[in-house]
Amino acid sequence: MELYEVMRTTFAARRFTDAAVSDEMLYQILDNARFASSGGNRQGWHVIVVRDAATKRVLGDLAEPAAKRYAAQAAAGEQPWNTVDPTGVSDSRIEETLAPAVLTEPLADAPVVLVICVDLSVVASVDQDLDRIGVISGGSIYPFAWNIQLAARHEGLGTTITTLPVAEEPELQALLGIPAHFAVAALMPLGQPARQLTRLQRKPVEEFATIERWDGARLTRS
């Protein structure tokens, strides 16, 4: 598949058929994804391949608390889990909210789940002293996760980057034996999509790219 077609048709797959994904196919995907960039080329990623049904069910269960908050905040008109505007939704309201199945079931139902971890001892967190949530460390792991999505799409498979279970990271670490200095960056359910999307909607370039300054002229084709 041509590169730009892959980029324009790689969607967040959350529903899968029962078709198995072989170790050979996973190796093919990861063998290409590993050429992603990372800070200092340190390649601090580690991937745990989860097929066990009981373990996948626990992964889905661990997504529920964060999924409840996500749904409760969305119902209240908030942007869920953002770090700028504090939530006005009470803990009791969150607890009463049902976790949307679309946010939890893919982890239990997918043929395989990839747990993407990153070694915090090798990432350069140059924003660690700023008075905001850190984002720079993600530059050493999410290009790798995105490469997995692109490679899966190229092979006719689908996946998505899910993060809700990371709110329960200590439980994830205990469940999977992840060392304390590794962070869980994403969980990626992967398989043959039940439905293949090829037309994605995104904002046009003019809405997010400006010249020279934040308030500069919009970037256009001419």
C-alpha positions in Angstrom: 0.0 0.0 0.0 1.3 3.5 -0.9 2.6 5.5 2.1 0.1 8.4 1.9 -2.8 6.0 1.5 -1.8 4.2 4.6 -1.5 7.6 6.5 -4.9 8.7 5.3 -6.7 5.5 6.0 -5.2 4.3 9.3 -8.1 4.5 11.7 -8.8 3.6 15.4 -9.9 0.0 15.2 -11.9 -1.2 18.2 -13.9 -4.1 16.8 -12.3 -7.2 15.5 -13.1 -10.5 13.9 -12.1 -13.8 15.5 -9.2 -14.2 13.0 -6.0 -15.0 14.8 -2.8 -12.9 14.4 0.3 -15.0 14.2 3.6 -14.4 15.9 5.1 -14.2 12.4 2.7 -11.3 11.5 3.4 -9.5 14.9 7.2 -9.9 14.2 6.7 -8.4 10.8 4.8 -5.4 12.2 7.3 -4.8 15.0 10.3 -5.4 12.8 9.2 -2.4 10.7 7.8 -0.3 13.6 11.2 -0.4 15.4 12.6 2.2 12.9 10.7 4.9 14.7 12.6 7.8 16.1 13.3 8.2 19.8 15.3 10.6 21.9 19.0 9.9 21.4 18.0 6.9 19.4 17.8 5.1 22.8 14.9 2.9 21.7 13.6 2.5 25.3 10.5 0.6 24.3 9.4 -2.8 25.5 6.3 -4.6 24.1 4.4 -7.3 26.0 2.2 -9.4 23.7 -0.9 -10.5 25.6 -3.1 -13.3 24.2 -4.3 -14.9 27.4 -8.1 -14.4 27.6 -8.1 -14.0 31.4 -5.4 -11.4 31.3 -7.1 -9.5 28.5 -10.3 -9.4 30.6 -8.3 -7.8 33.5 -6.9 -5.2 31.1 -10.5 -4.3 30.1 -11.5 -4.1 33.8 -8.6 -1.8 34.5 -9.9 0.6 31.8 -13.2 0.9 33.6 -12.4 3.6 36.3 -10.9 6.0 33.7 -13.7 5.2 31.2 -16.3 6.1 33.8 -14.7 9.5 34.4 -14.3 10.0 30.7 -18.0 9.4 30.1 -19.2 11.4 33.2 -17.1 14.4 32.1 -18.3 14.2 28.5 -21.9 14.0 29.7 -21.3 17.2 31.7 -19.9 19.0 28.7 -16.3 18.9 29.8 -13.2 17.9 27.9 -12.4 14.6 29.7 -9.1 14.2 31.6 -7.6 17.5 30.4 -5.1 19.1 32.8 -6.1 22.8 32.2 -9.7 22.9 33.4 -10.5 21.1 36.7 -13.4 18.7 36.6 -16.6 19.7 38.3 -18.0 16.2 38.3 -18.1 14.6 41.7 -16.5 11.2 42.5 -20.0 9.8 43.3 -21.3 10.9 39.9 -18.3 9.2 38.2 -18.8 6.0 40.2 -22.4 5.9 39.1 -21.6 6.3 35.4 -21.4 3.3 33.3 -18.1 2.7 31.4 -18.8 2.8 27.7 -18.2 -0.7 26.3 -16.4 0.7 23.3 -13.6 1.9 25.7 -13.2 -1.3 27.6 -14.3 -4.3 25.5 -11.7 -4.1 22.8 -9.0 -5.0 25.3 -10.9 -8.1 26.3 -12.1 -9.1 22.8 -9.2 -8.4 20.5 -7.1 -11.4 19.4 -4.0 -9.8 20.8 -3.2 -6.8 22.9 0.2 -5.1 22.7 1.2 -3.4 25.9 3.7 -0.6 25.0 6.1 0.3 27.8 9.0 2.9 27.9 12.1 2.9 30.0 12.0 6.3 31.9 15.7 6.0 32.7 16.6 6.7 29.0 14.1 9.4 27.9 15.1 13.0 28.0 12.2 14.8 29.8 13.4 18.3 29.1 10.1 19.8 30.2 10.3 18.3 33.7 10.8 21.6 35.4 8.0 23.5 33.7 4.8 24.3 35.5 2.7 22.0 33.4 2.1 18.3 32.7 5.1 16.7 30.9 4.7 15.8 27.3 8.2 15.6 25.9 8.9 12.1 27.1 6.1 10.9 24.8 8.3 11.8 21.8 10.4 8.8 22.6 7.6 6.2 22.5 4.5 7.4 20.5 6.3 7.5 17.2 6.9 3.8 17.7 3.3 3.2 18.7 2.1 5.1 15.6 4.5 3.0 13.4 2.7 -0.1 14.8 -0.6 1.4 13.7 0.7 2.2 10.2 2.4 -1.2 9.8 -0.8 -3.0 11.0 -2.9 -1.0 8.4 -0.3 -1.9 5.7 -0.9 -5.6 6.5 -4.7 -5.3 6.4 -5.0 -5.3 10.2 -6.1 -2.6 12.6 -5.3 -1.3 16.1 -5.6 1.8 18.2 -3.6 3.6 20.9 -5.6 3.2 24.2 -4.4 4.8 27.4 -7.3 4.5 29.9 -5.9 1.5 31.9 -2.7 3.6 32.5 -4.6 5.5 35.2 -4.3 2.2 37.1 -0.6 1.7 36.2 0.5 0.1 39.5 -2.0 -2.7 38.9 -0.8 -3.1 35.3 2.8 -3.3 36.5 1.9 -6.0 39.1 -0.3 -7.9 36.6 2.4 -8.1 33.9 5.6 -7.9 36.0 6.6 -4.5 34.6 9.6 -2.9 36.4 9.0 0.3 38.3 11.2 2.4 36.1 9.1 1.5 33.0 5.9 3.5 32.2 3.0 2.0 30.4 2.5 4.3 27.4 -0.3 2.5 25.6 -2.3 -0.6 25.2 -3.0 -1.6 21.6 -5.7 -4.1 20.8 -4.9 -5.6 17.4 -6.6 -7.8 14.9 -8.6 -8.1 11.7 -11.0 -5.1 11.8 -14.7 -6.1 11.8 -15.2 -3.0 9.5 -12.6 -1.3 7.5 -12.8 2.5 7.3 -11.2 4.3 4.4 -12.6 7.8 4.7 -11.4 9.7 7.7 -12.3 13.3 8.7 -9.6 15.6 9.9 -9.2 19.4 10.2 -7.7 21.1 7.1 -4.2 22.3 7.3 -5.4 25.9 7.2 -7.0 25.4 10.6 -3.9 24.5 12.5 -0.8 25.8 10.7 0.4 29.4 10.7 3.4 31.2 9.4 6.1 32.7 11.7 3.9 33.2 14.7 0.8 31.7 16.5 -1.2 34.6 15.1 0.5 34.5 11.7 -1.1 34.0 8.3 -2.6 30.7 7.6 -0.5 28.2 5.7 -2.2 27.5 2.3 -1.2 25.6 -0.8 -0.2 28.8 -2.6 
